[in-house]
Amino acid sequence: MKNKNNSSIPKDTDTPVLLNHSDAALDLRIQLGHELRKILIQKRLKQRELAIILAVQQPEVSHLFNGHFNRFTIDRLVQFFNRLGWIVKFQVYPCDFD
């Protein structure tokens, strides 16, 4: 699924937006995927090496690098963070509908 800019990664991920259920899940995957991609790039490892760490095949790592985050569930992305030594915390709070 593409956003308004026809790209997989939104330009501004810090802007809160009211979304329906399926769009909210996709937005969360995009945010998690974008952060995961930054961590993977910082590691400066080959995709084969990252695949071993993440316990996936190399093409799956390629999908992460290319921003195809909608191919992964939120749970799977969180598992990738854990395998890299990161903890993911979610915040839930009421929002104001003006």
C-alpha positions in Angstrom: 0.0 0.0 0.0 1.3 3.4 -0.9 0.8 6.7 0.9 -0.2 10.0 -0.8 3.4 10.6 -2.0 3.4 7.2 -3.8 6.2 5.9 -1.6 6.4 3.2 1.0 8.0 5.5 3.6 6.1 8.7 4.6 8.1 11.9 4.5 6.9 13.0 7.9 6.4 10.2 10.4 6.1 12.5 13.4 2.8 14.0 12.3 -0.1 12.5 14.2 -2.9 11.5 11.9 -6.3 10.0 12.6 -6.5 6.7 10.8 -8.9 3.8 10.4 -7.9 0.4 11.9 -6.1 -1.0 8.8 -4.4 2.3 8.1 -3.2 2.6 11.7 -1.6 -0.9 11.6 0.1 0.0 8.3 1.3 3.3 9.7 2.7 1.5 12.8 4.5 -1.0 10.5 6.0 1.9 8.5 7.2 3.6 11.6 8.7 0.5 13.1 10.2 -0.5 9.7 11.8 2.9 9.2 13.5 2.7 12.7 14.6 -0.8 12.1 16.1 0.1 8.7 18.1 2.9 10.3 19.5 0.4 12.9 20.4 -2.1 10.1 22.2 0.5 8.1 24.2 1.6 11.2 25.3 -2.0 11.7 27.2 -1.8 8.4 26.9 -5.6 7.9 26.1 -7.5 4.7 22.6 -8.6 4.1 23.6 -12.2 4.5 25.0 -11.4 7.9 21.9 -9.5 9.0 19.8 -12.4 7.8 21.5 -14.7 10.2 21.0 -12.3 13.1 17.4 -11.8 12.2 16.8 -15.5 11.5 15.4 -14.8 8.0 16.4 -15.4 4.4 18.5 -12.7 2.7 15.6 -11.5 0.4 13.6 -10.6 3.6 16.5 -8.3 4.7 16.4 -6.8 1.2 12.7 -6.0 1.7 13.5 -4.2 4.9 16.2 -2.1 3.2 13.9 -1.3 0.3 11.1 -0.1 2.6 8.7 -2.9 1.9 7.5 -2.9 5.5 3.9 -4.0 4.7 5.3 -7.5 4.0 5.9 -7.9 7.7 3.5 -8.1 10.7 4.0 -5.8 13.6 5.0 -8.8 15.7 7.6 -9.8 13.2 9.2 -6.4 13.2 9.2 -6.3 17.0 11.0 -9.7 16.9 13.7 -8.2 14.6 14.3 -5.4 17.1 14.6 -8.0 19.9 17.1 -10.0 17.9 19.2 -6.9 17.4 19.1 -6.2 21.2 16.5 -3.5 21.2 13.2 -3.3 23.2 10.0 -1.8 21.6 7.6 0.0 23.9 4.2 1.2 22.8 2.3 4.0 24.4 -1.5 4.1 24.6 -3.3 7.3 25.5 -6.6 9.0 24.8 -6.6 11.5 21.9 -8.7 14.6 21.6 -11.2 14.5 18.8 -11.8 18.2 18.0 
